[in-house]
């Protein structure tokens, strides 16, 4: 495999997520995302295997876009972190979006509620209009394995995701390492966006110069008779809808 290294920092290098390493990326979610990410904790994803299966299925589908990233420990070849990214295209019609369609296929109430919360946050602001673009690269699920935390891996995964988005914006068709297809330069994102759900990820957004377009308070989102705010820490207040226009 001859995959471009988008960044190398100490013992960690950053490449696009190839299909043969998707399971390793999912393992990072199982260890670092489902038990610890704010919305996952609010609905109890980690304790519901069927909900985990739903979200893993979402990630497997997203990988087909070719814009997800992994951080790899060069000494052990172990996946230390992952950014499952999605290219969102403005359809300019009333058809349900990608996440709405996926939400309808979720088999477990916890995963369905998580997807609904994402949809509710996205609906607070039309980022296609705000960014004057018909294509966005969304950093969907960002996770670092607990053993690799406090090394700025999450920040770097976001940075290389932005760099990939800029490359596409410039009209470069990027060859994948796993097959002969290329990412079309027609999929040229005008901005990178994310739903950052914790003080830690929101700090990453600030460091990257991302703009907060809207916030969805956890006190206003409910599941099984409780608000997300009832479950989460007092300083964990909301989902931030953030974006950065590419230049």
Secondary structure, 3 states (H helix, E strand, C coil): CCCCCCEEECCEEEEECCHHHHHHHHHHHHHHHCCCCHHHHHHCHHHCHHHHHHHHHHHHHHHCCCCCEEEEECCCCEEEEEEEEEEEECCCCCCCCHHHHHHCCCCCHHHHHHHHHHHHHHCCCCHHHHHCCCEEEEEEEEEECHHHCCCCHHHHHHHHHHHHHHHHHCCCCEECCCCCCEECCCCCCCEEEEEECCHHHHHHHHHCCCEEEEEEEHHHCEECCEEHHHHCCCCCCEEEEEEEECC
